């Protein structure tokens, strides 16, 4: 798989016929290794190992209902009180991050109202801090550490 703009991590891989599968430590099962899944698994490890997000507070491909449609978000992180805190939209490395990706995660966020929104393709990572009181958002230079933002 492609080298990403993230630290390097070790993963459990297995072959099933012609397909490679990667072990998802959050879902506790092997899943098909696609380019988007490669980004998701690397980004999960980045959140856990480098940004100190507890794995027990992370949901992967969590379902949500938006405009009567069943949707799935890539990653949702809860704070220590169980309140949605950070949402991540993952794209394959070859997918350019466009306004459409931000629109997609913003639609999902209408349901959860998280403090941080992240869009990544493994090469480029964008993080916005939401301000619901002023109806604004601010792009951050990097994703904050988990401990630094659980007081809202």
N, C-alpha and C positions, 0 to 999 in steps of 0.2 A: 504494500500500500504506500501511498504518497507520504513523504515527510511533511509534517505540518509545522506551522509557526507556533508550536507549543513545546514544552519539555517532552523528552522521550520517556515512554512508559512501557512496561512489560505487560503482555496480555496472554491469556490462554486462548489458543486457536485450535480448531479441529476441522478435519475434512469430512464432509458427508457427500459422497459421490463427487461431483465436479465443483461443489460449492464449499467455500470456506466459511466457518462460523466463528464468532468471537464470544467469549463469556462476558455477559453483562452482570457485574457484581451487584448492581442495584436490583435488577429483576431476577437475579439468581438463576439464569438460564443462558444457554447458547442461542445466539440470534445470527441470522445471515449477515455476513460481512459485506456491506455495500459501502460505497464512498461516503455517503451521509452517516452511516452507522460508525464508520471509522472516525469521523469528526466527533460524533456524539460521545463515543467511548473515550477518546482522548480528552475531550473537554470535561467530561465527568471526572476523570482523574485529576485534571488541572484544578477543578473546583475543590475536590476532596484533599488532595495532597498539597497544593500550593496556596489555595485560598482558604483552607481550613473549614470548609463546609462539611458538617457531619453527614455521612452517607445515609444515616437513618432518617434524615429530613429531606431526602431527595426522592422525587417520583419521576419515572421515565415513561414517556408516551401516555401520560395521564389523559383520560377522556374528559371532555367538556361539551356542553350543549351551547351552541351559538346560533341564533336565528332559527331555532327548531332543527338545526342540523347537528349531528354528532361529529365532533372533531377530536383530534389528538394533538396535544402539544408535545414538543420534544422533551423538555426538562422543566420541572417545576420544583423549586426549593422552598421549604417552609422555614419560618423562624422558630425559635425555641418554644414559642407559645402555640405553634401549629397554624400560624397565619401565613398565607402565601407571601413570599418575600422576593423571589427572583425567578424570572422565566427566561428560558433560553430557546431560541430557534436555531436549529442546525441545518446547514446546507452542505452539499458536496463541495470539495475543494475547487472544482472547475466551475461552479455556479457563482456568478458575480452577485455580490450583495447589492440589491437595488431597493428602490422605494417599496416594491411589492412585498419584500421580506419584512420590512418594518410595518407595513400596513397589516400583514397577516398577524404578526405578534401583537400589534396594537388592538386588533379585533379580539383576539383571545384574552387580552388583558382587560377588556371591558367586563369580563366575568370575574377576574381575580383581583385586579387593582394592586399589583405588586409594586414594591419600591424600586426594583431594578429590572430593566429589560435588556437582554443580550441577544445579539444576532452574530453568528459566526459561520464561516465556511472552513475553519481550521487554519486559514491563512490570514484573514482579516477578522478582527473581533471588535464589535461596537457595543458599548454599554451606555445606557441612558438611566439617569436617576429621575424618577417621576416626582412631581410636586402637584398633588391633587388640589391643594388649597388655592394655588395660583394658576392652576390649569396649564402648567408648563413642564418642560423636561430639560435636562442638561446632559450633554455628552460628557462622559468621564474619560480620563486618560487611561485608566485601568479599572478592572473589577475590584471592588473593595474586599478586604478580608472579611470573613463571616462575622467575627467578633465585633468589628468596627461599626456595624450598622443594624443591630437587632433591637434598637431602642425606640422604634417608631410605633 
